[in-house]
Amino acid sequence: MKLNERSVAHYATCDSPADHAGFLRKRVERYHHHAHHHHSTSYQRRWFVLKGNLLFYFEERESREPMGLVVLEGCTVELCEAAEEFAFAIRFDDAGARAYVLVADGQAAMEAWVKALSRASFDYMRLVVRELEKQLEEACKSLAACRKSPRRSSSSGRKRHLSNPALLPLQEKPAVLENGYSTWGSGGGIPGGAACPDHDGGHPKPPPLPPRRRSAAGSATGSPAPSLSPAMPESPVSPETACFSKLHSWYGQEIAALRREWQERQKGGHP
């Protein structure tokens, strides 16, 4: 593979974001021609920058030109046994190809580098794209099946809900009091959350209104007082009273008796 050195150097130092960067120690093997010592191994600290499937390494972090480049294609990244701790290697599939042994500063840094380098190759990206295409195809099939299947109308459930009086919402408006009783509001619900046991055509029947007290004008003209309906519910205060007027008369008996006693005492004291 031939690369344009100037273009590669510009890409290495341009403002494009890096996929991973950090210091690593790179193993360097020097071969000697002495009979008793074949080669020696040393590690050099370099600044590594990963962009796409290209791994650049610089002499220093502020260097403007890379010292070398590793093309991450046809290779595997794996942990290796070395004298140095936190070491991993980049090994190529070609026989006789050079292996790059790198050493991180710690466990977390080593795992991050191995993960980033393993995902940098074009082969890995191709597998990811194929998997995404497969998931997209399955999602499209599932969506097409959902569109073909008949959907239940939500209006039927709403009709069933409205036809059941027990599911009707209660009136949220405050109850209107008349003669001490809650009256039937305009919202169609029962004030105070009380339910009426009578039903008419499947809908709750409003409770009867209590009769008003007879006015003075009505008594003067001789208009008959409204009769009490035997179907009215009893008073919650006294179980034998049905409305406010009867309740008033019931409590007024004691007051009338006390008033007659007072009048008799007044008559007896002043003949």
C-alpha positions in Angstrom: 0.0 0.0 0.0 1.4 3.4 -1.0 0.5 6.4 1.0 1.1 10.1 0.3 3.4 11.1 3.1 2.4 14.7 3.1 -1.3 14.0 3.1 -1.0 11.5 5.9 1.1 13.9 7.9 -1.5 16.6 7.5 -4.3 14.3 8.5 -2.4 13.3 11.6 -2.0 16.8 12.8 -5.2 18.5 11.5 -8.1 19.6 13.7 -10.2 16.5 12.9 -11.3 14.7 16.2 -9.3 11.7 17.3 -11.0 8.5 18.2 -8.4 7.8 21.0 -5.1 9.4 22.1 -2.6 8.9 24.9 0.9 7.9 25.9 2.0 4.3 25.3 5.4 2.6 25.5 6.4 1.0 22.3 8.7 -2.0 22.3 11.8 -1.7 20.1 13.9 -4.6 19.2 17.5 -4.1 18.2 19.4 -6.9 16.5 23.1 -7.3 17.1 25.6 -9.4 15.1 27.5 -10.6 18.1 27.6 -14.3 18.6 26.6 -14.4 22.2 23.9 -11.6 22.1 21.4 -11.8 19.2 19.1 -8.9 20.0 18.0 -6.6 22.8 14.5 -5.2 23.8 13.7 -1.7 25.1 10.6 0.5 25.3 10.2 4.0 24.1 7.4 6.3 25.4 5.5 7.8 22.5 2.3 9.8 22.0 -0.3 7.8 20.0 -3.3 9.2 18.1 -6.0 7.0 16.6 -8.0 8.4 13.7 -10.2 5.9 11.9 -8.1 2.9 11.0 -4.8 4.8 11.2 -2.7 4.7 14.3 -0.1 7.5 14.4 2.7 7.8 17.0 4.7 11.0 17.7 7.9 11.5 19.6 6.2 14.1 21.9 2.6 15.3 22.4 3.5 18.7 20.8 5.2 17.2 17.8 3.9 18.4 14.4 5.0 15.4 12.4 4.4 11.7 13.2 7.3 9.3 13.5 5.3 6.4 12.2 2.0 4.9 11.2 0.2 1.6 11.7 -2.7 0.7 9.3 -5.1 -1.3 11.3 -6.4 -3.7 8.6 -6.0 -7.5 8.6 -4.8 -7.5 12.2 -6.0 -8.5 15.7 -5.5 -6.8 19.0 -4.8 -9.1 22.0 -3.2 -9.1 25.4 0.2 -10.6 25.5 2.6 -12.0 28.1 5.6 -9.7 28.5 8.0 -8.6 31.1 6.1 -5.3 31.3 2.7 -5.2 32.9 -0.4 -3.9 31.0 1.1 -5.0 27.6 -0.9 -5.8 24.5 0.0 -6.5 20.9 -1.2 -5.7 17.4 -0.6 -8.8 15.3 -1.1 -9.1 11.5 -2.5 -12.1 9.7 0.4 -12.2 7.1 3.1 -14.6 8.0 6.3 -12.8 9.0 4.6 -9.5 9.5 5.8 -7.3 12.3 3.9 -7.3 15.6 3.6 -4.1 17.6 3.9 -4.6 21.3 2.6 -1.7 23.3 2.4 -1.0 27.1 -0.2 1.2 28.8 0.2 3.0 32.1 -2.5 1.1 33.9 -5.3 -1.5 33.6 -8.0 1.0 32.6 -5.8 2.6 29.9 -4.9 -0.8 28.5 -8.6 -1.9 28.3 -9.6 1.4 26.6 -6.8 1.1 24.0 -7.6 -2.5 23.2 -11.3 -1.7 22.8 -10.6 1.3 20.6 -8.1 -0.5 18.4 -10.3 -3.5 18.0 -13.1 -1.4 16.6 -11.0 0.7 14.3 -10.6 -1.6 11.3 -12.7 -1.5 8.2 -13.6 -5.2 8.6 -15.2 -4.4 12.0 -17.1 -1.4 10.6 -18.4 -3.6 7.8 -19.7 -6.2 10.3 -21.4 -3.4 12.3 -23.1 -2.1 9.1 -24.3 -5.5 8.2 -25.8 -6.0 11.7 -27.5 -2.6 11.5 -28.9 -3.4 8.1 -30.3 -6.7 9.4 -31.9 -4.9 12.3 -33.4 -2.3 10.0 -34.9 -4.9 7.7 -36.5 -6.8 10.7 -37.9 -3.5 12.0 -39.4 -2.7 8.5 -41.0 -6.1 8.3 -42.5 -5.8 11.8 -43.9 -2.3 10.9 -45.4 -3.6 7.7 -47.1 -6.5 9.6 -48.5 -4.1 12.2 -50.0 -1.9 9.4 -51.6 -4.9 7.7 -53.2 -6.2 10.9 -56.6 -4.7 11.8 -56.5 -2.2 14.5 -59.2 -2.0 17.2 -61.1 1.2 17.3 -60.6 3.1 20.4 -64.1 4.6 20.1 -65.8 1.3 21.0 -64.0 1.3 24.3 -65.0 4.9 24.9 -68.6 4.1 24.1 -68.6 1.2 26.6 -67.0 3.5 29.1 -69.7 6.1 28.7 -72.6 3.6 28.7 -71.6 2.3 32.2 -72.9 4.8 34.8 -70.4 3.5 37.3 -67.5 4.7 35.2 -68.9 8.2 34.7 -66.7 10.9 36.2 -68.0 12.6 39.3 -68.9 16.3 39.2 -65.8 18.3 40.3 -67.8 21.5 40.9 -68.6 22.4 44.5 -72.0 21.4 45.7 -74.7 24.1 45.8 -76.5 24.1 49.2 -80.2 25.0 49.4 -81.9 24.8 52.7 -78.9 22.8 54.0 -79.1 20.2 51.2 -76.9 19.6 48.1 -78.8 20.2 44.9 -78.4 18.6 41.5 -75.8 20.5 39.6 -75.8 21.3 35.9 -72.8 19.0 35.1 -74.9 15.9 35.2 -73.0 14.3 38.2 -74.0 13.9 41.8 -72.4 16.6 44.1 -70.3 15.4 46.9 -69.7 12.0 45.4 -73.0 10.7 46.6 -74.7 8.2 44.3 -78.5 8.0 43.9 -79.8 4.4 43.9 -82.6 5.2 41.4 -81.9 4.9 37.7 -83.9 6.0 34.7 -83.0 4.4 31.4 -79.6 3.3 32.6 -78.6 6.8 33.9 -78.6 8.1 37.5 -81.8 9.9 38.5 -81.3 13.2 40.3 -82.4 13.3 44.0 -85.6 15.3 44.6 -85.3 18.9 45.7 -86.6 19.6 49.2 -89.6 22.0 49.3 -88.9 25.6 50.2 -90.5 27.2 53.3 -93.8 28.8 52.8 -93.4 32.5 52.5 -95.5 35.1 54.3 -97.2 36.2 51.1 -98.3 32.8 50.4 -99.9 32.4 53.9 -101.7 35.7 53.5 -103.3 34.7 50.2 -104.2 31.4 51.5 -102.2 29.4 49.0 -101.9 25.8 50.1 -98.6 24.7 51.5 -96.7 22.2 49.3 -97.3 18.6 50.5 -94.4 16.4 51.5 -93.8 13.6 49.1 -93.5 10.2 50.8 -90.7 9.2 48.4 -88.4 11.9 49.8 -85.3 10.6 51.6 -85.2 11.2 55.4 -83.2 13.9 57.0 -79.6 13.0 57.9 -80.1 14.8 61.3 -83.4 13.2 62.4 -84.5 9.9 60.9 -88.2 10.8 61.1 -87.9 14.2 59.2 -87.9 14.6 55.5 -87.1 18.2 54.8 -86.1 21.5 56.4 -89.6 22.7 57.1 -90.6 19.6 58.9 -87.3 19.6 60.8 -88.0 23.2 61.7 -91.4 22.3 63.1 -90.0 19.3 64.9 -87.5 21.4 66.8 -90.0 24.3 67.2 -92.3 22.2 69.4 -90.0 22.5 72.4 -89.6 26.2 71.8 -93.3 26.7 71.5 -93.8 24.8 74.8 -91.3 27.0 76.6 -92.9 30.1 75.1 -96.3 29.1 76.5 -94.9 28.5 79.9 -93.3 31.9 79.9 -96.5 33.5 78.8 -98.4 31.8 81.6 -95.9 32.9 84.2 -96.2 36.4 82.9 -100.0 36.3 83.2 -99.8 34.8 86.7 -97.4 37.5 87.9 -99.4 40.3 86.4 -103.2 39.6 86.9 
